[in-house]
């Protein structure tokens, strides 16, 4: 199975079941990180920073799981963009 397919399967399957709505989850995380850092972050910053975390971890090894996670967070960005586009079209 390709990295992309595995990532999509995780993001849309077990991770969605475990962590709930992606928009709510990433927005909540952004709020917590913003409070902690004193810098205003948004849900997209959360996904981008998670990609950076996974890239940093992959620096010393080439574990397939790290790259699946990178693709998974890119998939999350795509889903967030679609949600925002849908919400903008409704307004």
C-alpha positions in Angstrom: 0.0 0.0 0.0 1.4 3.5 -0.9 2.3 6.0 1.8 -0.5 8.3 0.5 -3.1 5.5 0.7 -2.0 4.5 4.2 -2.0 8.1 5.4 -5.5 8.7 4.0 -6.7 5.5 5.6 -5.4 6.5 9.0 -6.6 10.1 8.8 -10.1 9.2 7.6 -10.3 6.0 9.7 -8.9 5.3 13.1 -7.5 8.8 13.8 -10.9 10.4 13.0 -12.5 7.9 15.3 -10.0 8.4 18.1 -9.6 12.2 17.9 -12.9 13.4 16.5 -13.6 16.2 14.0 -10.4 17.5 12.5 -11.5 21.1 12.4 -12.5 21.1 16.0 -9.4 19.2 17.1 -6.8 21.3 15.3 -8.6 24.6 16.3 -8.5 23.5 19.9 -4.8 22.6 19.7 -4.1 25.9 18.1 -5.8 27.7 21.0 -3.8 25.7 23.5 -0.5 26.3 21.7 -1.4 30.0 21.3 -2.0 30.3 25.0 1.2 28.5 25.8 3.5 30.4 23.4 1.8 33.8 23.5 1.7 33.8 19.7 -1.5 33.5 17.8 -1.6 30.2 15.9 -4.3 28.7 13.7 -5.3 25.2 12.8 -3.1 25.3 9.7 -0.1 26.2 11.8 -0.8 23.1 13.9 -0.7 20.8 10.8 2.4 22.5 9.4 4.3 22.3 12.7 3.4 18.6 13.0 4.9 18.1 9.6 8.0 19.8 10.8 8.1 17.6 13.9 7.9 14.5 11.7 10.6 15.7 9.3 12.8 16.4 12.3 12.3 12.9 13.6 13.0 11.5 10.1 16.4 13.3 10.0 18.1 10.4 11.8 16.1 7.5 10.4 14.0 6.5 7.4 11.1 4.8 9.3 8.2 4.5 6.9 5.8 5.5 9.7 7.4 8.9 9.9 6.7 9.6 6.3 3.1 8.2 6.5 2.6 10.8 9.3 4.0 13.6 7.1 1.6 12.7 4.3 -1.2 12.3 6.9 -0.7 15.9 8.1 -0.7 17.1 4.5 -4.0 15.2 4.1 -5.2 17.1 7.2 -4.4 20.4 5.6 -6.3 19.4 2.5 -9.4 18.5 4.6 -9.2 21.8 6.5 -9.0 23.7 3.3 -12.1 21.9 2.0 -14.0 22.6 5.2 -13.1 26.3 5.0 -14.1 26.4 1.4 -17.4 24.7 2.1 -18.1 27.1 5.0 -17.2 30.2 2.9 -19.5 29.0 0.1 -22.4 28.7 2.6 -21.9 32.3 3.8 
